[in-house]
Amino acid sequence: MKQKIVLLLGVFLLFTLFIGCRADVAQRQAGTVQGSSYVVQDQNLTPPGTLPIVRQPITLSIGMGVSIWIADYYDNDLTRYLQDLTGVNLEFVLYDAGADGTTRLNLQVAAGEPLPDLIFGLGIGEAARRMAYGRAGAILPLNDYIEHMGVHTQYAVSRVQEVLGGVDPWFFGMDDDGYIWGYLGYSAVFPNQSSGRAWYNKDFADVLGMNESQWRGGDLARGRIADQAWFVKYLRGVRDNDVNRNGIPNDEIPLLGHTAWRGQVLNWLTRQYIYSDYSSTNNYWMIDDRGQLDVVYDKPQFQEALRFINMLYNERLWDEMSLTRDTIDPIVNQQDPMVGVIVSGTSFVTYPRLVTYLPIGVVEGPNGYAANTYSVANPGFNWAISANSQYPEAAFRFLDATSSDADFPILPRYGMKDRDWRIALPGEVGLYGDIGPTPVYFTELINTWGYNNTAHWRAEFGIDYMNRKSAMAWNGDEDNDEWHLGIAVQAQFPYTPARVPVGLRYTSDQLEQWADQRITIRNYVNQSLALFGTGQMNPDTDFAGFVDTLRRMGYLDLLAMDRQAYAALMAGR
């Protein structure tokens, strides 16, 4: 209940800011523009593009959500790296993680309280929130900074524009008036783009006499794939046999998911019938055969998927705890293995059992349909500069400096060069085989992400304009989580549809008109999917009523607006 109250309070405050504080933002452009020239106000700054960015040290404060994984933000390798790079001392203003931290920032903005020089995360990545804060006078537009001081930024963004097929990355961060309120980040992390995956227990399959040699051969481009008949037979075998050989019949769980990262078991099952976009926009979008944006939940194939999911539930082949648990770590790591198939972005399984769970990321349905859910990497805007900053130009130059080194985006994820990772050696094998980024660039030496550390802030950012962060080589360790993700991605990626949904940019009017309705429709579809799956709604007799309710909610009008935004994006190419 507390979480719901906090969320509602945050939404109310944001809405109040959005509709009530439309000030004249032009006067808040930083610096002075005289003709086509920009006059820098801060004489302590070195010339644009020069490092360090200041002649005499200054202190910049950063407001960000705290991570329980980081032991110290001051005695921290990434902090030291950034201070050495820029000549700036950093001070941290740490907010609670998640919704509580975002709500605190909302309250500060609403009350007109002074904010830290830089804000990172805390909901800044949401377009409506950035726009509301900007119009409330809490953060600064960055247009002049980008144009006149963003030497490193401009180069990095030009490379990203090539990757996006000509679309200007700043397009995604602009408001109706052309103002850019957040600093761009871009990182197309290759394994995360195919993160809707599952893992099956090879030892269980061996006990049942079922292995991958029984999978369909696929075509030359895509390789072997499990079909639904094999999949259901395997689940029934796990249910009906003591496959973990512990002498306890029926303690096994055939199929299990969770509510955290890519653990949505029902969405994963839906992909045997129709595309399910649950890792990119979570709007149940698809691109139809005409190249038009559409929704999946009013289609006959979606109804077929509901029948299949409900059949599995009635046969006790997936566990209802999948809908409520945010972690399944205690279950999958018991002494006696219990789970036949784990739906999850990562398997949760620890060494030595890790090697017994192999990817079954894509399953072909009875009509020959099989799809990988692909998450398109759109630019994000998670940094903002406070209007209270004593050194706003230096704050921007600090952000610009992070684009000066093509290796930088690796650091917030993998730690320090030549200690936590190194440049790949000739002949080292890429984690993603022939389908991954080439050339292979670096090799992980120490896993700093999944453990308490002081190597970084456990918060990824930067403009990966050389796509180096995904160009990872295998370090030869079969206990390496990244290696297992690589195996899974190689099996999944070839089943990605030719065209997949992308995140869109909306006008303020569209955001204001449709924000609540979009959430209402999305929640109704999510809830109904669970009710259909568990038999509380009947896929045959209640489906027409489900679609009719969506129609009364205005899903067709929302879809028409989304199609306009999609057409605008495509026209920009």
Order of alpha helices (4+ residues) and beta strands (2+ residues): alpha-beta-beta-beta-alpha-beta-alpha-beta-alpha-alpha-alpha-beta-beta-alpha-beta-alpha-beta-alpha-beta-beta-alpha-alpha-beta-beta-beta-beta-alpha-alpha-beta-beta-beta-alpha-alpha-alpha-alpha
